[in-house]
Amino acid sequence: MTAVHSPVDSSKLVAYLREQRGVLISGGQGDLKGHIFRIGHMGTVDLGQIERTVEALADGLTNLGYDADAAVMLEAARDAASRGVR
């Protein structure tokens, strides 16, 4: 599980990704509701799933008014994936 501080209302981001892109992430709980989103990545996750999630995040962030650069986000994700788990 990775928790990320969201530059937009994370409740809206979670809903957008679920409804418009079919990608399931979770929002924050308690005091963090609306402020963070959480991405689960236990078990087998392949590069295609990572890319789909990152592309959806970029789309959702942009749709909600944040200037997200999908190409930069994808490059960072691919770079991290190429280095593997340490």
PDB file of N, CA, C and O in Angstrom:
ATOM      1  N   MET A   1       0.851  -1.170   0.000  1.00  0.00           N
ATOM      2  CA  MET A   1       0.000   0.000   0.000  1.00  0.00           C
ATOM      3  C   MET A   1       0.897   1.233   0.000  1.00  0.00           C
ATOM      4  O   MET A   1       1.837   1.341   0.787  1.00  0.00           O
ATOM      5  N   THR A   2       0.585   2.147  -0.893  1.00  0.00           N
ATOM      6  CA  THR A   2       1.273   3.432  -0.926  1.00  0.00           C
ATOM      7  C   THR A   2       0.238   4.524  -0.719  1.00  0.00           C
ATOM      8  O   THR A   2      -0.790   4.551  -1.396  1.00  0.00           O
ATOM      9  N   ALA A   3       0.510   5.427   0.219  1.00  0.00           N
ATOM     10  CA  ALA A   3      -0.363   6.574   0.469  1.00  0.00           C
ATOM     11  C   ALA A   3       0.288   7.810  -0.146  1.00  0.00           C
ATOM     12  O   ALA A   3       1.489   8.035   0.001  1.00  0.00           O
ATOM     13  N   VAL A   4      -0.527   8.606  -0.838  1.00  0.00           N
ATOM     14  CA  VAL A   4      -0.021   9.771  -1.560  1.00  0.00           C
ATOM     15  C   VAL A   4      -0.829  10.995  -1.160  1.00  0.00           C
ATOM     16  O   VAL A   4      -2.059  10.961  -1.159  1.00  0.00           O
ATOM     17  N   HIS A   5      -0.129  12.087  -0.818  1.00  0.00           N
ATOM     18  CA  HIS A   5      -0.825  13.351  -0.561  1.00  0.00           C
ATOM     19  C   HIS A   5      -1.390  13.833  -1.889  1.00  0.00           C
ATOM     20  O   HIS A   5      -0.672  13.888  -2.888  1.00  0.00           O
ATOM     21  N   SER A   6      -2.657  14.179  -1.906  1.00  0.00           N
ATOM     22  CA  SER A   6      -3.324  14.543  -3.151  1.00  0.00           C
ATOM     23  C   SER A   6      -3.402  16.057  -3.322  1.00  0.00           C
ATOM     24  O   SER A   6      -3.783  16.763  -2.388  1.00  0.00           O
ATOM     25  N   PRO A   7      -3.046  16.564  -4.506  1.00  0.00           N
ATOM     26  CA  PRO A   7      -3.165  17.999  -4.763  1.00  0.00           C
ATOM     27  C   PRO A   7      -4.604  18.428  -5.064  1.00  0.00           C
ATOM     28  O   PRO A   7      -4.884  19.619  -5.199  1.00  0.00           O
ATOM     29  N   VAL A   8      -5.504  17.466  -5.167  1.00  0.00           N
ATOM     30  CA  VAL A   8      -6.931  17.730  -5.386  1.00  0.00           C
ATOM     31  C   VAL A   8      -7.712  16.956  -4.331  1.00  0.00           C
ATOM     32  O   VAL A   8      -7.137  16.154  -3.594  1.00  0.00           O
ATOM     33  N   ASP A   9      -9.005  17.189  -4.257  1.00  0.00           N
ATOM     34  CA  ASP A   9      -9.850  16.445  -3.318  1.00  0.00           C
ATOM     35  C   ASP A   9      -9.773  14.961  -3.668  1.00  0.00           C
ATOM     36  O   ASP A   9     -10.267  14.534  -4.712  1.00  0.00           O
ATOM     37  N   SER A  10      -9.158  14.193  -2.798  1.00  0.00           N
ATOM     38  CA  SER A  10      -8.933  12.779  -3.125  1.00  0.00           C
ATOM     39  C   SER A  10     -10.226  11.985  -3.217  1.00  0.00           C
ATOM     40  O   SER A  10     -10.272  10.973  -3.917  1.00  0.00           O
ATOM     41  N   SER A  11     -11.274  12.417  -2.531  1.00  0.00           N
ATOM     42  CA  SER A  11     -12.562  11.722  -2.647  1.00  0.00           C
ATOM     43  C   SER A  11     -13.090  11.819  -4.074  1.00  0.00           C
ATOM     44  O   SER A  11     -13.632  10.853  -4.613  1.00  0.00           O
ATOM     45  N   LYS A  12     -12.928  12.995  -4.680  1.00  0.00           N
ATOM     46  CA  LYS A  12     -13.354  13.189  -6.067  1.00  0.00           C
ATOM     47  C   LYS A  12     -12.465  12.397  -7.023  1.00  0.00           C
ATOM     48  O   LYS A  12     -12.948  11.845  -8.011  1.00  0.00           O
ATOM     49  N   LEU A  13     -11.175  12.342  -6.730  1.00  0.00           N
ATOM     50  CA  LEU A  13     -10.245  11.590  -7.573  1.00  0.00           C
ATOM     51  C   LEU A  13     -10.569  10.102  -7.547  1.00  0.00           C
ATOM     52  O   LEU A  13     -10.600   9.452  -8.593  1.00  0.00           O
ATOM     53  N   VAL A  14     -10.809   9.562  -6.357  1.00  0.00           N
ATOM     54  CA  VAL A  14     -11.162   8.143  -6.216  1.00  0.00           C
ATOM     55  C   VAL A  14     -12.421   7.838  -7.024  1.00  0.00           C
ATOM     56  O   VAL A  14     -12.476   6.842  -7.745  1.00  0.00           O
ATOM     57  N   ALA A  15     -13.432   8.698  -6.902  1.00  0.00           N
ATOM     58  CA  ALA A  15     -14.693   8.490  -7.619  1.00  0.00           C
ATOM     59  C   ALA A  15     -14.486   8.576  -9.131  1.00  0.00           C
ATOM     60  O   ALA A  15     -15.026   7.758  -9.875  1.00  0.00           O
ATOM     61  N   TYR A  16     -13.713   9.555  -9.591  1.00  0.00           N
ATOM     62  CA  TYR A  16     -13.472   9.715 -11.023  1.00  0.00           C
ATOM     63  C   TYR A  16     -12.777   8.484 -11.599  1.00  0.00           C
ATOM     64  O   TYR A  16     -13.190   7.957 -12.633  1.00  0.00           O
ATOM     65  N   LEU A  17     -11.729   8.033 -10.931  1.00  0.00           N
ATOM     66  CA  LEU A  17     -11.001   6.869 -11.441  1.00  0.00           C
ATOM     67  C   LEU A  17     -11.887   5.634 -11.496  1.00  0.00           C
ATOM     68  O   LEU A  17     -11.819   4.858 -12.449  1.00  0.00           O
ATOM     69  N   ARG A  18     -12.712   5.453 -10.485  1.00  0.00           N
ATOM     70  CA  ARG A  18     -13.608   4.291 -10.457  1.00  0.00           C
ATOM     71  C   ARG A  18     -14.656   4.396 -11.569  1.00  0.00           C
ATOM     72  O   ARG A  18     -14.855   3.451 -12.333  1.00  0.00           O
ATOM     73  N   GLU A  19     -15.318   5.541 -11.654  1.00  0.00           N
ATOM     74  CA  GLU A  19     -16.452   5.700 -12.572  1.00  0.00           C
ATOM     75  C   GLU A  19     -16.038   5.891 -14.027  1.00  0.00           C
ATOM     76  O   GLU A  19     -16.693   5.366 -14.928  1.00  0.00           O
ATOM     77  N   GLN A  20     -14.971   6.627 -14.267  1.00  0.00           N
ATOM     78  CA  GLN A  20     -14.591   6.966 -15.638  1.00  0.00           C
ATOM     79  C   GLN A  20     -13.509   6.066 -16.226  1.00  0.00           C
ATOM     80  O   GLN A  20     -13.440   5.885 -17.442  1.00  0.00           O
ATOM     81  N   ARG A  21     -12.658   5.496 -15.356  1.00  0.00           N
ATOM     82  CA  ARG A  21     -11.520   4.724 -15.861  1.00  0.00           C
ATOM     83  C   ARG A  21     -11.508   3.271 -15.410  1.00  0.00           C
ATOM     84  O   ARG A  21     -10.695   2.483 -15.893  1.00  0.00           O
ATOM     85  N   GLY A  22     -12.396   2.905 -14.492  1.00  0.00           N
ATOM     86  CA  GLY A  22     -12.434   1.528 -14.005  1.00  0.00           C
ATOM     87  C   GLY A  22     -11.235   1.149 -13.160  1.00  0.00           C
ATOM     88  O   GLY A  22     -10.900  -0.030 -13.049  1.00  0.00           O
ATOM     89  N   VAL A  23     -10.586   2.137 -12.563  1.00  0.00           N
ATOM     90  CA  VAL A  23      -9.413   1.915 -11.714  1.00  0.00           C
ATOM     91  C   VAL A  23      -9.823   2.138 -10.265  1.00  0.00           C
ATOM     92  O   VAL A  23     -10.412   3.164  -9.924  1.00  0.00           O
ATOM     93  N   LEU A  24      -9.505   1.165  -9.420  1.00  0.00           N
ATOM     94  CA  LEU A  24      -9.895   1.234  -8.016  1.00  0.00           C
ATOM     95  C   LEU A  24      -8.707   1.596  -7.140  1.00  0.00           C
ATOM     96  O   LEU A  24      -7.737   0.844  -7.041  1.00  0.00           O
ATOM     97  N   ILE A  25      -8.797   2.757  -6.506  1.00  0.00           N
ATOM     98  CA  ILE A  25      -7.866   3.168  -5.468  1.00  0.00           C
ATOM     99  C   ILE A  25      -8.723   3.538  -4.269  1.00  0.00           C
ATOM    100  O   ILE A  25      -9.950   3.569  -4.369  1.00  0.00           O
ATOM    101  N   SER A  26      -8.096   3.817  -3.145  1.00  0.00           N
ATOM    102  CA  SER A  26      -8.843   4.168  -1.937  1.00  0.00           C
ATOM    103  C   SER A  26      -8.487   5.574  -1.500  1.00  0.00           C
ATOM    104  O   SER A  26      -7.395   6.072  -1.776  1.00  0.00           O
ATOM    105  N   GLY A  27      -9.425   6.205  -0.813  1.00  0.00           N
ATOM    106  CA  GLY A  27      -9.177   7.524  -0.250  1.00  0.00           C
ATOM    107  C   GLY A  27      -8.646   7.410   1.167  1.00  0.00           C
ATOM    108  O   GLY A  27      -8.440   6.315   1.689  1.00  0.00           O
ATOM    109  N   GLY A  28      -8.433   8.556   1.770  1.00  0.00           N
ATOM    110  CA  GLY A  28      -7.989   8.589   3.156  1.00  0.00           C
ATOM    111  C   GLY A  28      -9.151   8.341   4.103  1.00  0.00           C
ATOM    112  O   GLY A  28     -10.316   8.388   3.708  1.00  0.00           O
ATOM    113  N   GLN A  29      -8.814   8.078   5.354  1.00  0.00           N
ATOM    114  CA  GLN A  29      -9.814   7.849   6.387  1.00  0.00           C
ATOM    115  C   GLN A  29      -9.621   8.886   7.487  1.00  0.00           C
ATOM    116  O   GLN A  29      -8.531   9.432   7.654  1.00  0.00           O
ATOM    117  N   GLY A  30     -10.680   9.147   8.226  1.00  0.00           N
ATOM    118  CA  GLY A  30     -10.592  10.079   9.349  1.00  0.00           C
ATOM    119  C   GLY A  30     -10.126  11.454   8.902  1.00  0.00           C
ATOM    120  O   GLY A  30     -10.650  12.019   7.943  1.00  0.00           O
ATOM    121  N   ASP A  31      -9.128  11.989   9.613  1.00  0.00           N
ATOM    122  CA  ASP A  31      -8.608  13.324   9.304  1.00  0.00           C
ATOM    123  C   ASP A  31      -7.956  13.412   7.923  1.00  0.00           C
ATOM    124  O   ASP A  31      -7.772  14.508   7.393  1.00  0.00           O
ATOM    125  N   LEU A  32      -7.612  12.273   7.346  1.00  0.00           N
ATOM    126  CA  LEU A  32      -6.959  12.269   6.032  1.00  0.00           C
ATOM    127  C   LEU A  32      -7.945  12.168   4.872  1.00  0.00           C
ATOM    128  O   LEU A  32      -7.542  12.225   3.710  1.00  0.00           O
ATOM    129  N   LYS A  33      -9.233  12.020   5.179  1.00  0.00           N
ATOM    130  CA  LYS A  33     -10.245  11.926   4.123  1.00  0.00           C
ATOM    131  C   LYS A  33     -10.216  13.203   3.284  1.00  0.00           C
ATOM    132  O   LYS A  33     -10.258  14.314   3.812  1.00  0.00           O
ATOM    133  N   GLY A  34     -10.142  13.020   1.973  1.00  0.00           N
ATOM    134  CA  GLY A  34     -10.087  14.150   1.053  1.00  0.00           C
ATOM    135  C   GLY A  34      -8.683  14.670   0.805  1.00  0.00           C
ATOM    136  O   GLY A  34      -8.474  15.505  -0.075  1.00  0.00           O
ATOM    137  N   HIS A  35      -7.697  14.170   1.592  1.00  0.00           N
ATOM    138  CA  HIS A  35      -6.334  14.686   1.495  1.00  0.00           C
ATOM    139  C   HIS A  35      -5.330  13.703   0.909  1.00  0.00           C
ATOM    140  O   HIS A  35      -4.319  14.119   0.342  1.00  0.00           O
ATOM    141  N   ILE A  36      -5.593  12.406   1.037  1.00  0.00           N
ATOM    142  CA  ILE A  36      -4.669  11.410   0.488  1.00  0.00           C
ATOM    143  C   ILE A  36      -5.449  10.392  -0.331  1.00  0.00           C
ATOM    144  O   ILE A  36      -6.666  10.265  -0.200  1.00  0.00           O
ATOM    145  N   PHE A  37      -4.724   9.670  -1.177  1.00  0.00           N
ATOM    146  CA  PHE A  37      -5.288   8.475  -1.799  1.00  0.00           C
ATOM    147  C   PHE A  37      -4.295   7.351  -1.586  1.00  0.00           C
ATOM    148  O   PHE A  37      -3.102   7.578  -1.388  1.00  0.00           O
ATOM    149  N   ARG A  38      -4.815   6.129  -1.632  1.00  0.00           N
ATOM    150  CA  ARG A  38      -3.982   4.952  -1.370  1.00  0.00           C
ATOM    151  C   ARG A  38      -4.078   3.994  -2.550  1.00  0.00           C
ATOM    152  O   ARG A  38      -5.153   3.754  -3.098  1.00  0.00           O
ATOM    153  N   ILE A  39      -2.925   3.457  -2.922  1.00  0.00           N
ATOM    154  CA  ILE A  39      -2.851   2.500  -4.021  1.00  0.00           C
ATOM    155  C   ILE A  39      -2.346   1.179  -3.455  1.00  0.00           C
ATOM    156  O   ILE A  39      -1.269   1.117  -2.862  1.00  0.00           O
ATOM    157  N   GLY A  40      -3.129   0.130  -3.643  1.00  0.00           N
ATOM    158  CA  GLY A  40      -2.714  -1.198  -3.204  1.00  0.00           C
ATOM    159  C   GLY A  40      -1.869  -1.862  -4.271  1.00  0.00           C
ATOM    160  O   GLY A  40      -2.176  -1.784  -5.460  1.00  0.00           O
ATOM    161  N   HIS A  41      -0.802  -2.516  -3.838  1.00  0.00           N
ATOM    162  CA  HIS A  41       0.071  -3.188  -4.803  1.00  0.00           C
ATOM    163  C   HIS A  41       0.689  -4.447  -4.207  1.00  0.00           C
ATOM    164  O   HIS A  41       1.847  -4.769  -4.471  1.00  0.00           O
ATOM    165  N   MET A  42      -0.091  -5.145  -3.409  1.00  0.00           N
ATOM    166  CA  MET A  42       0.386  -6.425  -2.878  1.00  0.00           C
ATOM    167  C   MET A  42       0.115  -7.512  -3.913  1.00  0.00           C
ATOM    168  O   MET A  42      -0.841  -7.423  -4.684  1.00  0.00           O
ATOM    169  N   GLY A  43       0.944  -8.511  -3.923  1.00  0.00           N
ATOM    170  CA  GLY A  43       0.771  -9.589  -4.892  1.00  0.00           C
ATOM    171  C   GLY A  43       1.454  -9.248  -6.196  1.00  0.00           C
ATOM    172  O   GLY A  43       2.335  -8.390  -6.247  1.00  0.00           O
ATOM    173  N   THR A  44       1.043  -9.925  -7.244  1.00  0.00           N
ATOM    174  CA  THR A  44       1.655  -9.743  -8.550  1.00  0.00           C
ATOM    175  C   THR A  44       1.055  -8.530  -9.248  1.00  0.00           C
ATOM    176  O   THR A  44      -0.155  -8.460  -9.462  1.00  0.00           O
ATOM    177  N   VAL A  45       1.899  -7.592  -9.594  1.00  0.00           N
ATOM    178  CA  VAL A  45       1.495  -6.399 -10.341  1.00  0.00           C
ATOM    179  C   VAL A  45       2.460  -6.286 -11.511  1.00  0.00           C
ATOM    180  O   VAL A  45       3.677  -6.309 -11.324  1.00  0.00           O
ATOM    181  N   ASP A  46       1.912  -6.164 -12.725  1.00  0.00           N
ATOM    182  CA  ASP A  46       2.804  -6.055 -13.880  1.00  0.00           C
ATOM    183  C   ASP A  46       2.874  -4.616 -14.378  1.00  0.00           C
ATOM    184  O   ASP A  46       2.092  -3.763 -13.959  1.00  0.00           O
ATOM    185  N   LEU A  47       3.814  -4.361 -15.272  1.00  0.00           N
ATOM    186  CA  LEU A  47       4.035  -3.007 -15.775  1.00  0.00           C
ATOM    187  C   LEU A  47       2.787  -2.442 -16.442  1.00  0.00           C
ATOM    188  O   LEU A  47       2.510  -1.249 -16.312  1.00  0.00           O
ATOM    189  N   GLY A  48       2.041  -3.262 -17.144  1.00  0.00           N
ATOM    190  CA  GLY A  48       0.810  -2.790 -17.782  1.00  0.00           C
ATOM    191  C   GLY A  48      -0.193  -2.256 -16.775  1.00  0.00           C
ATOM    192  O   GLY A  48      -0.844  -1.241 -17.025  1.00  0.00           O
ATOM    193  N   GLN A  49      -0.324  -2.925 -15.645  1.00  0.00           N
ATOM    194  CA  GLN A  49      -1.239  -2.457 -14.600  1.00  0.00           C
ATOM    195  C   GLN A  49      -0.748  -1.142 -14.000  1.00  0.00           C
ATOM    196  O   GLN A  49      -1.539  -0.243 -13.715  1.00  0.00           O
ATOM    197  N   ILE A  50       0.553  -1.046 -13.816  1.00  0.00           N
ATOM    198  CA  ILE A  50       1.128   0.196 -13.288  1.00  0.00           C
ATOM    199  C   ILE A  50       0.879   1.337 -14.266  1.00  0.00           C
ATOM    200  O   ILE A  50       0.453   2.421 -13.866  1.00  0.00           O
ATOM    201  N   GLU A  51       1.144   1.098 -15.544  1.00  0.00           N
ATOM    202  CA  GLU A  51       0.941   2.137 -16.557  1.00  0.00           C
ATOM    203  C   GLU A  51      -0.519   2.559 -16.629  1.00  0.00           C
ATOM    204  O   GLU A  51      -0.816   3.750 -16.725  1.00  0.00           O
ATOM    205  N   ARG A  52      -1.426   1.604 -16.583  1.00  0.00           N
ATOM    206  CA  ARG A  52      -2.857   1.924 -16.641  1.00  0.00           C
ATOM    207  C   ARG A  52      -3.262   2.794 -15.453  1.00  0.00           C
ATOM    208  O   ARG A  52      -4.026   3.746 -15.610  1.00  0.00           O
ATOM    209  N   THR A  53      -2.754   2.471 -14.278  1.00  0.00           N
ATOM    210  CA  THR A  53      -3.085   3.243 -13.083  1.00  0.00           C
ATOM    211  C   THR A  53      -2.497   4.647 -13.164  1.00  0.00           C
ATOM    212  O   THR A  53      -3.174   5.623 -12.841  1.00  0.00           O
ATOM    213  N   VAL A  54      -1.248   4.754 -13.592  1.00  0.00           N
ATOM    214  CA  VAL A  54      -0.599   6.063 -13.701  1.00  0.00           C
ATOM    215  C   VAL A  54      -1.301   6.925 -14.752  1.00  0.00           C
ATOM    216  O   VAL A  54      -1.526   8.113 -14.521  1.00  0.00           O
ATOM    217  N   GLU A  55      -1.646   6.350 -15.891  1.00  0.00           N
ATOM    218  CA  GLU A  55      -2.375   7.101 -16.921  1.00  0.00           C
ATOM    219  C   GLU A  55      -3.723   7.577 -16.396  1.00  0.00           C
ATOM    220  O   GLU A  55      -4.125   8.713 -16.649  1.00  0.00           O
ATOM    221  N   ALA A  56      -4.419   6.716 -15.668  1.00  0.00           N
ATOM    222  CA  ALA A  56      -5.711   7.089 -15.092  1.00  0.00           C
ATOM    223  C   ALA A  56      -5.542   8.197 -14.064  1.00  0.00           C
ATOM    224  O   ALA A  56      -6.342   9.132 -14.021  1.00  0.00           O
ATOM    225  N   LEU A  57      -4.505   8.100 -13.235  1.00  0.00           N
ATOM    226  CA  LEU A  57      -4.243   9.153 -12.248  1.00  0.00           C
ATOM    227  C   LEU A  57      -3.990  10.489 -12.935  1.00  0.00           C
ATOM    228  O   LEU A  57      -4.533  11.513 -12.520  1.00  0.00           O
ATOM    229  N   ALA A  58      -3.175  10.486 -13.975  1.00  0.00           N
ATOM    230  CA  ALA A  58      -2.895  11.724 -14.706  1.00  0.00           C
ATOM    231  C   ALA A  58      -4.180  12.307 -15.280  1.00  0.00           C
ATOM    232  O   ALA A  58      -4.406  13.514 -15.200  1.00  0.00           O
ATOM    233  N   ASP A  59      -5.013  11.461 -15.854  1.00  0.00           N
ATOM    234  CA  ASP A  59      -6.291  11.901 -16.409  1.00  0.00           C
ATOM    235  C   ASP A  59      -7.186  12.480 -15.315  1.00  0.00           C
ATOM    236  O   ASP A  59      -7.764  13.554 -15.481  1.00  0.00           O
ATOM    237  N   GLY A  60      -7.297  11.767 -14.202  1.00  0.00           N
ATOM    238  CA  GLY A  60      -8.147  12.227 -13.107  1.00  0.00           C
ATOM    239  C   GLY A  60      -7.665  13.532 -12.507  1.00  0.00           C
ATOM    240  O   GLY A  60      -8.460  14.438 -12.257  1.00  0.00           O
ATOM    241  N   LEU A  61      -6.368  13.632 -12.276  1.00  0.00           N
ATOM    242  CA  LEU A  61      -5.812  14.870 -11.719  1.00  0.00           C
ATOM    243  C   LEU A  61      -6.063  16.046 -12.655  1.00  0.00           C
ATOM    244  O   LEU A  61      -6.459  17.125 -12.212  1.00  0.00           O
ATOM    245  N   THR A  62      -5.833  15.836 -13.950  1.00  0.00           N
ATOM    246  CA  THR A  62      -6.065  16.890 -14.936  1.00  0.00           C
ATOM    247  C   THR A  62      -7.532  17.284 -14.971  1.00  0.00           C
ATOM    248  O   THR A  62      -7.861  18.470 -15.007  1.00  0.00           O
ATOM    249  N   ASN A  63      -8.412  16.291 -14.961  1.00  0.00           N
ATOM    250  CA  ASN A  63      -9.850  16.555 -14.982  1.00  0.00           C
ATOM    251  C   ASN A  63     -10.289  17.371 -13.774  1.00  0.00           C
ATOM    252  O   ASN A  63     -11.243  18.143 -13.857  1.00  0.00           O
ATOM    253  N   LEU A  64      -9.602  17.204 -12.660  1.00  0.00           N
ATOM    254  CA  LEU A  64      -9.959  17.913 -11.429  1.00  0.00           C
ATOM    255  C   LEU A  64      -9.161  19.205 -11.240  1.00  0.00           C
ATOM    256  O   LEU A  64      -9.182  19.799 -10.162  1.00  0.00           O
ATOM    257  N   GLY A  65      -8.452  19.640 -12.298  1.00  0.00           N
ATOM    258  CA  GLY A  65      -7.820  20.951 -12.278  1.00  0.00           C
ATOM    259  C   GLY A  65      -6.343  21.000 -11.939  1.00  0.00           C
ATOM    260  O   GLY A  65      -5.780  22.089 -11.817  1.00  0.00           O
ATOM    261  N   TYR A  66      -5.700  19.854 -11.784  1.00  0.00           N
ATOM    262  CA  TYR A  66      -4.266  19.834 -11.490  1.00  0.00           C
ATOM    263  C   TYR A  66      -3.508  19.580 -12.785  1.00  0.00           C
ATOM    264  O   TYR A  66      -3.922  18.750 -13.595  1.00  0.00           O
ATOM    265  N   ASP A  67      -2.407  20.285 -12.985  1.00  0.00           N
ATOM    266  CA  ASP A  67      -1.615  20.149 -14.211  1.00  0.00           C
ATOM    267  C   ASP A  67      -0.710  18.923 -14.103  1.00  0.00           C
ATOM    268  O   ASP A  67       0.449  19.032 -13.701  1.00  0.00           O
ATOM    269  N   ALA A  68      -1.245  17.763 -14.462  1.00  0.00           N
ATOM    270  CA  ALA A  68      -0.494  16.502 -14.391  1.00  0.00           C
ATOM    271  C   ALA A  68       0.057  16.167 -15.769  1.00  0.00           C
ATOM    272  O   ALA A  68      -0.668  16.220 -16.763  1.00  0.00           O
ATOM    273  N   ASP A  69       1.329  15.826 -15.830  1.00  0.00           N
ATOM    274  CA  ASP A  69       1.983  15.471 -17.087  1.00  0.00           C
ATOM    275  C   ASP A  69       2.102  13.950 -17.160  1.00  0.00           C
ATOM    276  O   ASP A  69       2.985  13.357 -16.539  1.00  0.00           O
ATOM    277  N   ALA A  70       1.211  13.329 -17.919  1.00  0.00           N
ATOM    278  CA  ALA A  70       1.172  11.866 -18.002  1.00  0.00           C
ATOM    279  C   ALA A  70       2.497  11.291 -18.488  1.00  0.00           C
ATOM    280  O   ALA A  70       2.932  10.251 -17.993  1.00  0.00           O
ATOM    281  N   ALA A  71       3.145  11.945 -19.444  1.00  0.00           N
ATOM    282  CA  ALA A  71       4.404  11.424 -19.984  1.00  0.00           C
ATOM    283  C   ALA A  71       5.484  11.378 -18.908  1.00  0.00           C
ATOM    284  O   ALA A  71       6.224  10.398 -18.815  1.00  0.00           O
ATOM    285  N   VAL A  72       5.578  12.415 -18.107  1.00  0.00           N
ATOM    286  CA  VAL A  72       6.572  12.461 -17.028  1.00  0.00           C
ATOM    287  C   VAL A  72       6.244  11.418 -15.969  1.00  0.00           C
ATOM    288  O   VAL A  72       7.133  10.730 -15.470  1.00  0.00           O
ATOM    289  N   MET A  73       4.967  11.304 -15.630  1.00  0.00           N
ATOM    290  CA  MET A  73       4.545  10.322 -14.630  1.00  0.00           C
ATOM    291  C   MET A  73       4.844   8.902 -15.099  1.00  0.00           C
ATOM    292  O   MET A  73       5.334   8.078 -14.327  1.00  0.00           O
ATOM    293  N   LEU A  74       4.548   8.618 -16.366  1.00  0.00           N
ATOM    294  CA  LEU A  74       4.813   7.282 -16.907  1.00  0.00           C
ATOM    295  C   LEU A  74       6.308   6.981 -16.956  1.00  0.00           C
ATOM    296  O   LEU A  74       6.725   5.865 -16.646  1.00  0.00           O
ATOM    297  N   GLU A  75       7.112   7.959 -17.340  1.00  0.00           N
ATOM    298  CA  GLU A  75       8.559   7.752 -17.385  1.00  0.00           C
ATOM    299  C   GLU A  75       9.094   7.416 -15.990  1.00  0.00           C
ATOM    300  O   GLU A  75       9.926   6.521 -15.840  1.00  0.00           O
ATOM    301  N   ALA A  76       8.619   8.131 -14.978  1.00  0.00           N
ATOM    302  CA  ALA A  76       9.067   7.862 -13.607  1.00  0.00           C
ATOM    303  C   ALA A  76       8.642   6.465 -13.155  1.00  0.00           C
ATOM    304  O   ALA A  76       9.416   5.755 -12.513  1.00  0.00           O
ATOM    305  N   ALA A  77       7.422   6.076 -13.488  1.00  0.00           N
ATOM    306  CA  ALA A  77       6.932   4.745 -13.105  1.00  0.00           C
ATOM    307  C   ALA A  77       7.726   3.648 -13.809  1.00  0.00           C
ATOM    308  O   ALA A  77       8.087   2.645 -13.194  1.00  0.00           O
ATOM    309  N   ARG A  78       7.994   3.840 -15.092  1.00  0.00           N
ATOM    310  CA  ARG A  78       8.765   2.837 -15.845  1.00  0.00           C
ATOM    311  C   ARG A  78      10.194   2.734 -15.318  1.00  0.00           C
ATOM    312  O   ARG A  78      10.755   1.642 -15.231  1.00  0.00           O
ATOM    313  N   ASP A  79      10.774   3.877 -14.970  1.00  0.00           N
ATOM    314  CA  ASP A  79      12.127   3.869 -14.422  1.00  0.00           C
ATOM    315  C   ASP A  79      12.160   3.104 -13.101  1.00  0.00           C
ATOM    316  O   ASP A  79      13.042   2.273 -12.881  1.00  0.00           O
ATOM    317  N   ALA A  80      11.204   3.385 -12.231  1.00  0.00           N
ATOM    318  CA  ALA A  80      11.145   2.673 -10.946  1.00  0.00           C
ATOM    319  C   ALA A  80      10.940   1.176 -11.161  1.00  0.00           C
ATOM    320  O   ALA A  80      11.574   0.358 -10.496  1.00  0.00           O
ATOM    321  N   ALA A  81      10.058   0.822 -12.086  1.00  0.00           N
ATOM    322  CA  ALA A  81       9.785  -0.597 -12.352  1.00  0.00           C
ATOM    323  C   ALA A  81      11.015  -1.301 -12.922  1.00  0.00           C
ATOM    324  O   ALA A  81      11.252  -2.473 -12.630  1.00  0.00           O
ATOM    325  N   SER A  82      11.789  -0.595 -13.728  1.00  0.00           N
ATOM    326  CA  SER A  82      12.970  -1.217 -14.340  1.00  0.00           C
ATOM    327  C   SER A  82      14.052  -1.529 -13.308  1.00  0.00           C
ATOM    328  O   SER A  82      14.874  -2.422 -13.514  1.00  0.00           O
ATOM    329  N   ARG A  83      14.048  -0.793 -12.202  1.00  0.00           N
ATOM    330  CA  ARG A  83      15.029  -1.027 -11.140  1.00  0.00           C
ATOM    331  C   ARG A  83      14.605  -2.149 -10.208  1.00  0.00           C
ATOM    332  O   ARG A  83      15.425  -2.675  -9.456  1.00  0.00           O
ATOM    333  N   GLY A  84      13.327  -2.521 -10.251  1.00  0.00           N
ATOM    334  CA  GLY A  84      12.844  -3.641  -9.441  1.00  0.00           C
ATOM    335  C   GLY A  84      12.740  -3.317  -7.966  1.00  0.00           C
ATOM    336  O   GLY A  84      13.009  -2.199  -7.526  1.00  0.00           O
ATOM    337  N   VAL A  85      12.345  -4.320  -7.224  1.00  0.00           N
ATOM    338  CA  VAL A  85      12.173  -4.188  -5.776  1.00  0.00           C
ATOM    339  C   VAL A  85      13.510  -4.420  -5.104  1.00  0.00           C
ATOM    340  O   VAL A  85      14.243  -5.344  -5.458  1.00  0.00           O
ATOM    341  N   ARG A  86      13.822  -3.585  -4.141  1.00  0.00           N
ATOM    342  CA  ARG A  86      15.085  -3.733  -3.396  1.00  0.00           C
ATOM    343  C   ARG A  86      14.790  -4.070  -1.964  1.00  0.00           C
ATOM    344  O   ARG A  86      15.712  -4.236  -1.166  1.00  0.00           O
TER     345      ARG A  86
END
